[in-house]
Amino acid sequence: MRALPSRRVQCPPRSPGVLRLAILFSCVLLALGCSPSCFLKPSSRYDPSLHGPAPDYADARSWAALPDTRDHADLVPGGDTLSEGEQANAPADVFYIYPTAWFDKDVWNDPLDASVKNEVVDEIVLANQASAFNACCRVYAPRYRQSTISAYYGELEDAKRSFEVAYQDIERAFEAFIESKNGKRPFLIAGHSQGSMHGMRLLAKVDADPALRERFVAAYLPGYAMPMSSYEKGQEPELYHHIVPCTSASQTGCIVAWDTHEQGAKVSGRAPLLHWNAQ
């Protein structure tokens, strides 16, 4: 299998809607003397009637990226020897779960019909993250009713219910991927931030299924906490019995995961929101 190259992707010009969203969010992050909970705490309690219907993963419109559609996961840098459209010849598949792009304070789960949010995913996230895998893999990226960023700062029980909706979409998308798209090929699971959170939970299904483990290449899940106790026998939470942390570039059947903080930062987190407690 070809090693993943280190590449920069040149993205097309952003639409005014995407630029406005990026500028607004940057201004909010720079607000002085205010913790994230000041401006991200949801304005209302979780209401399941407000999120849209579950995606139908037999419908190509329920996928942000597919190997046989033209999307920004296909992008390659100018001058690269790899050309767009070569995913058809890739030796493996990647199931990619995008990070939080839904920032609403009233609607906890993405209804999937917001044009600006879809632009962020389609034009920015796929280009800068999912495209890194098109040198080795056919890229599959499901749309899902992800939780708003506010869910991380809301009431715990509300947050868990919201994340459960998002995860169930991911699990159904993965089942559709395995049953009708993957064709028993080698596969990777990749994500970032909220996508990594759901990916870590999804890996427990892979870990428990010998047939899936045999084809599982690796997982790339940065941007969310992954305690080493996940792999340790007899520790809580012990999430995986077979999958282990990657220790070399050529290792398979393992996970690459990390989270970063400013040097000297005191990190406490909200343990009940770790993926294995989301149910």
C-alpha positions, 0 to 999 in steps of 0.5 A: 500500500502506498504511504500517505504523502505530505501534501498541501491542497490549494482550495478554490475561492470561498463563497461570501457565505463561508467567509462571513461564517469564518470571520464571525467565528474568529471574532467570537473566539477572540472575545476577551475575558470570556470562556467558551461557555459564555457564548457557546452554551445552548439557548434552549434544551435539547428538543428531538423534534427539531432535527431533521429526518435520518439520512438515507445512505443508499442515496448519493446525496447523503454522502459529502464525498464518494469515489465516483462523484466529483467533490473536493476530496478529489483535489490534489496540489498543482504539480502533483504526480497524482491526478484527480480521478485516480481513486478508482485504482486505490488499493483501500477505502477510507471512511472519513467522518468530518469535524463539527461544522454546525454552530447553532445555539438553538438546534442541537443537531444539524438538519443537513439543509443549511447551505453555509454549513454544507459549503464549509464541509464541501469546500473547506473540510473535504479539501483540507482533510479528506483529500489527504487520503486520495493517494491511497484510498477511495474516499467515503464521507457520510453526511450526518446530523452532527451535534452543534459545537454548543453541545459540548457546553450544554447540559450533560444529558441533553448533550448525550442525547444529541451525540447519540443521534449523530453517532447512530447516523455514523453507524448506519452509514458505516454499515451501508459502506461495508455492505454495499460499497466497500466490497470486502476491501481493506479500509481505514477510519479517519476523522477529526474532533467530533468526527474522531469522537464518533470514530473512536466509538465506531472502532469498538464495532470493528474491534468486536468483529473478526471479519472487519478486523482482518481488513482494518488497516488503521484509524487516524483520529486526532483532535479528541481524547483517547485515554491509554486505558482504552487499551489496557485490560482490566482498566476502565474504560476498556474499549478495545480488546484487539486494536492497539495504538500504532507504534510504527509507520508500517503497523496495521490494525492500530489507531493514531490519535492525539489531542493538543493543548498549549504547553502547561495547560491544565486539561480536565475535560468532561469525562462523561462526554467521552464516546464510550459513555454516550449511550 
